[in-house]
């Protein structure tokens, strides 16, 4: 690739990504003013991602415009780190999302989920050993309002049993069916009877909207199923992004090499 072509491509690619980065930062600012606490909690990660993209793009853009070999080296090193991170995450995502599935229960249309069916990585993530992860989990993945709204959405028990609940609703808003608790409505169970199962989730479940089955393994399994679905989509997106960034990295290498040659010619000309 010629000097002018590689420089032109790198310049415009990074110019466009700088605009994209500014849009991401702007989106983060918008999220910070949102009433939803869950969206506000994502403000720093989103703005951090935008700032990182802006920094890398600016270095590449400036290096291509000024033919500065050092800046292009820095740009390539940072881009290489991003490529490695994307590749590692994508491989892990495909490995993690290759296990686990729901189990059908008699008389229920929705499925129930068991934590032991999923990857050990998700199993460890489900232990909530990190307080920050625990808070984010309770805030963004399991909203008590969603569990309480089940009784409003499904006024009749027959309608509720034949509903297509999400994995999180099925695992976090209700006790496992093997407990044998009598269902009063979609968000309330009669806990006066002794559970017929030794599953520890049966004792952990409470009708309290702030407790429900949030500490249950069934809830962690529901989150694992949610992560499995979401991560598979993210993994496919990352695979496409990896191919695009690999092309950008190749063009950047050409631009860096051509800038190095320009520096050598300047030195010789002196």
GIFENTA-V138251 format. One record per residue. RES is the residue in one letter. SS is DSSP state (2 for helix, 1 for strand, 0 for the rest). OMEGA is omega in whole degrees, 0 to 359 (none if undefined). BURIAL is 1 if it has 9 or more other C-alpha atoms within 8 Angstrom, else 0. Layout:
res=RES ss=SS omega=OMEGA burial=BURIAL
res=RES ss=SS omega=OMEGA burial=BURIAL
This chain:
res=X ss=0 omega=184 burial=0
res=X ss=0 omega=182 burial=0
res=X ss=2 omega=183 burial=1
res=X ss=2 omega=181 burial=0
res=X ss=2 omega=182 burial=0
res=X ss=2 omega=179 burial=1
res=X ss=2 omega=180 burial=1
res=X ss=2 omega=182 burial=1
res=X ss=2 omega=180 burial=1
res=X ss=2 omega=181 burial=1
res=X ss=2 omega=184 burial=1
res=X ss=2 omega=177 burial=1
res=X ss=2 omega=182 burial=1
res=X ss=2 omega=174 burial=1
res=X ss=2 omega=179 burial=1
res=X ss=2 omega=180 burial=0
res=X ss=2 omega=174 burial=1
res=X ss=2 omega=176 burial=1
res=X ss=2 omega=177 burial=0
res=X ss=2 omega=180 burial=1
res=X ss=2 omega=178 burial=1
res=X ss=2 omega=178 burial=1
res=X ss=2 omega=178 burial=1
res=X ss=2 omega=178 burial=1
res=X ss=2 omega=177 burial=1
res=X ss=2 omega=177 burial=1
res=X ss=2 omega=177 burial=1
res=X ss=2 omega=177 burial=1
res=X ss=2 omega=178 burial=1
res=X ss=2 omega=180 burial=0
res=X ss=2 omega=181 burial=1
res=X ss=2 omega=180 burial=1
res=X ss=0 omega=182 burial=0
res=X ss=0 omega=180 burial=1
res=X ss=0 omega=181 burial=0
res=X ss=0 omega=182 burial=0
res=X ss=2 omega=181 burial=0
res=X ss=2 omega=179 burial=1
res=X ss=2 omega=178 burial=1
res=X ss=2 omega=181 burial=1
res=X ss=2 omega=180 burial=1
res=X ss=0 omega=184 burial=1
res=X ss=2 omega=183 burial=1
res=X ss=2 omega=178 burial=0
res=X ss=2 omega=181 burial=0
res=X ss=2 omega=180 burial=1
res=X ss=2 omega=177 burial=1
res=X ss=2 omega=177 burial=1
res=X ss=2 omega=178 burial=1
res=X ss=2 omega=180 burial=1
res=X ss=2 omega=179 burial=1
res=X ss=2 omega=178 burial=0
res=X ss=2 omega=180 burial=1
res=X ss=2 omega=181 burial=1
res=X ss=2 omega=181 burial=0
res=X ss=2 omega=181 burial=1
res=X ss=2 omega=180 burial=1
res=X ss=2 omega=178 burial=1
res=X ss=2 omega=179 burial=1
res=X ss=2 omega=180 burial=1
res=X ss=2 omega=180 burial=1
res=X ss=2 omega=179 burial=1
res=X ss=2 omega=180 burial=1
res=X ss=2 omega=181 burial=1
res=X ss=2 omega=184 burial=1
res=X ss=2 omega=181 burial=0
res=X ss=0 omega=180 burial=1
res=X ss=0 omega=185 burial=1
res=X ss=2 omega=182 burial=1
res=X ss=2 omega=179 burial=0
res=X ss=2 omega=179 burial=1
res=X ss=2 omega=175 burial=1
res=X ss=2 omega=179 burial=1
res=X ss=2 omega=179 burial=1
res=X ss=2 omega=181 burial=1
res=X ss=2 omega=179 burial=1
res=X ss=2 omega=179 burial=0
res=X ss=2 omega=179 burial=1
res=X ss=2 omega=178 burial=1
res=X ss=2 omega=178 burial=1
res=X ss=2 omega=178 burial=0
res=X ss=2 omega=179 burial=0
res=X ss=2 omega=179 burial=1
res=X ss=2 omega=180 burial=0
res=X ss=2 omega=179 burial=0
res=X ss=2 omega=181 burial=1
res=X ss=2 omega=180 burial=1
res=X ss=2 omega=180 burial=0
res=X ss=2 omega=181 burial=1
res=X ss=2 omega=179 burial=1
res=X ss=2 omega=179 burial=1
res=X ss=2 omega=181 burial=0
res=X ss=2 omega=179 burial=1
res=X ss=2 omega=178 burial=1
res=X ss=2 omega=183 burial=0
res=X ss=2 omega=185 burial=1
res=X ss=0 omega=181 burial=1
res=X ss=0 omega=182 burial=0
res=X ss=0 omega=174 burial=1
res=X ss=0 omega=176 burial=1
res=X ss=0 omega=182 burial=0
res=X ss=0 omega=178 burial=0
res=X ss=1 omega=178 burial=0
res=X ss=1 omega=178 burial=1
res=X ss=0 omega=181 burial=1
res=X ss=0 omega=177 burial=0
res=X ss=0 omega=181 burial=0
res=X ss=0 omega=178 burial=1
res=X ss=0 omega=180 burial=1
res=X ss=0 omega=182 burial=1
res=X ss=1 omega=174 burial=1
res=X ss=1 omega=189 burial=1
res=X ss=0 omega=181 burial=1
res=X ss=0 omega=185 burial=1
res=X ss=2 omega=183 burial=1
res=X ss=2 omega=180 burial=0
res=X ss=2 omega=188 burial=0
res=X ss=0 omega=181 burial=1
res=X ss=0 omega=180 burial=1
res=X ss=2 omega=178 burial=0
res=X ss=2 omega=177 burial=0
res=X ss=2 omega=178 burial=1
res=X ss=2 omega=180 burial=1
res=X ss=2 omega=178 burial=0
res=X ss=2 omega=181 burial=0
res=X ss=0 omega=180 burial=1
res=X ss=0 omega=176 burial=0
res=X ss=0 omega=180 burial=1
res=X ss=0 omega=179 burial=0
res=X ss=0 omega=182 burial=0
res=X ss=2 omega=180 burial=0
res=X ss=2 omega=179 burial=0
res=X ss=2 omega=180 burial=1
res=X ss=2 omega=180 burial=1
res=X ss=2 omega=179 burial=0
res=X ss=2 omega=180 burial=1
res=X ss=2 omega=182 burial=1
res=X ss=2 omega=184 burial=1
res=X ss=2 omega=192 burial=1
res=X ss=2 omega=183 burial=0
res=X ss=2 omega=182 burial=1
res=X ss=0 omega=179 burial=1
res=X ss=0 omega=181 burial=1
res=X ss=2 omega=179 burial=0
res=X ss=2 omega=179 burial=0
res=X ss=2 omega=180 burial=1
res=X ss=2 omega=181 burial=1
res=X ss=2 omega=180 burial=1
res=X ss=0 omega=181 burial=1
res=X ss=2 omega=180 burial=1
res=X ss=2 omega=177 burial=1
res=X ss=2 omega=180 burial=0
res=X ss=2 omega=181 burial=0
res=X ss=0 omega=185 burial=1
res=X ss=0 omega=180 burial=1
res=X ss=0 omega=183 burial=0
res=X ss=2 omega=180 burial=1
res=X ss=2 omega=178 burial=0
res=X ss=2 omega=181 burial=1
res=X ss=2 omega=181 burial=1
res=X ss=2 omega=181 burial=1
res=X ss=0 omega=179 burial=1
res=X ss=0 omega=176 burial=0
res=X ss=0 omega=180 burial=0
res=X ss=0 omega=174 burial=1
res=X ss=0 omega=179 burial=0
res=X ss=2 omega=181 burial=1
res=X ss=2 omega=178 burial=1
res=X ss=2 omega=182 burial=1
res=X ss=2 omega=184 burial=1
res=X ss=2 omega=188 burial=1
res=X ss=2 omega=186 burial=1
res=X ss=0 omega=185 burial=1
res=X ss=0 omega=176 burial=1
res=X ss=0 omega=176 burial=1
res=X ss=0 omega=183 burial=1
res=X ss=2 omega=181 burial=0
res=X ss=2 omega=178 burial=0
res=X ss=2 omega=178 burial=1
res=X ss=0 omega=179 burial=0
res=X ss=0 omega=178 burial=1
res=X ss=1 omega=181 burial=0
res=X ss=1 omega=178 burial=1
res=X ss=1 omega=171 burial=1
res=X ss=1 omega=187 burial=1
res=X ss=0 omega=181 burial=1
res=X ss=0 omega=182 burial=1
res=X ss=1 omega=180 burial=0
res=X ss=1 omega=178 burial=1
res=X ss=1 omega=184 burial=1
res=X ss=0 omega=181 burial=0
res=X ss=0 omega=180 burial=0
res=X ss=0 omega=177 burial=0
res=X ss=0 omega=181 burial=0
res=X ss=0 omega=181 burial=1
res=X ss=0 omega=181 burial=0
res=X ss=0 omega=177 burial=0
res=X ss=0 omega=178 burial=0
res=X ss=0 omega=183 burial=0
res=X ss=0 omega=179 burial=0
res=X ss=2 omega=181 burial=1
res=X ss=2 omega=180 burial=1
res=X ss=2 omega=181 burial=0
res=X ss=2 omega=183 burial=1
res=X ss=0 omega=174 burial=1
res=X ss=0 omega=179 burial=1
res=X ss=0 omega=179 burial=1
res=X ss=0 omega=185 burial=0
res=X ss=0 omega=179 burial=1
res=X ss=0 omega=182 burial=0
res=X ss=0 omega=182 burial=1
res=X ss=0 omega=178 burial=1
res=X ss=0 omega=186 burial=1
res=X ss=0 omega=179 burial=1
res=X ss=0 omega=183 burial=0
res=X ss=0 omega=174 burial=1
res=X ss=2 omega=179 burial=1
res=X ss=2 omega=177 burial=1
res=X ss=2 omega=178 burial=1
res=X ss=2 omega=178 burial=1
res=X ss=2 omega=177 burial=1
res=X ss=2 omega=176 burial=1
res=X ss=2 omega=179 burial=1
res=X ss=2 omega=178 burial=1
res=X ss=2 omega=176 burial=1
res=X ss=2 omega=179 burial=1
res=X ss=2 omega=180 burial=1
res=X ss=2 omega=180 burial=1
res=X ss=2 omega=183 burial=1
res=X ss=2 omega=182 burial=0
res=X ss=2 omega=179 burial=1
res=X ss=2 omega=177 burial=1
res=X ss=2 omega=179 burial=0
res=X ss=2 omega=180 burial=0
res=X ss=2 omega=178 burial=1
res=X ss=2 omega=178 burial=1
res=X ss=2 omega=180 burial=0
res=X ss=2 omega=178 burial=1
res=X ss=2 omega=177 burial=1
res=X ss=2 omega=179 burial=0
res=X ss=2 omega=180 burial=0
res=X ss=2 omega=179 burial=1
res=X ss=2 omega=180 burial=0
res=X ss=2 omega=181 burial=0
res=X ss=2 omega=176 burial=1
res=X ss=2 omega=176 burial=1
res=X ss=2 omega=178 burial=0
res=X ss=2 omega=179 burial=1
res=X ss=2 omega=178 burial=1
res=X ss=2 omega=179 burial=0
res=X ss=2 omega=178 burial=1
res=X ss=2 omega=177 burial=1
res=X ss=2 omega=178 burial=1
res=X ss=2 omega=180 burial=1
res=X ss=2 omega=179 burial=1
res=X ss=2 omega=179 burial=1
res=X ss=2 omega=179 burial=1
res=X ss=2 omega=177 burial=1
res=X ss=2 omega=177 burial=1
res=X ss=2 omega=178 burial=1
res=X ss=2 omega=179 burial=0
res=X ss=2 omega=178 burial=1
res=X ss=2 omega=179 burial=1
res=X ss=2 omega=179 burial=0
res=X ss=2 omega=178 burial=0
res=X ss=2 omega=180 burial=0
res=X ss=2 omega=180 burial=0
res=X ss=2 omega=181 burial=0
res=X ss=2 omega=178 burial=0
res=X ss=0 omega=none burial=0
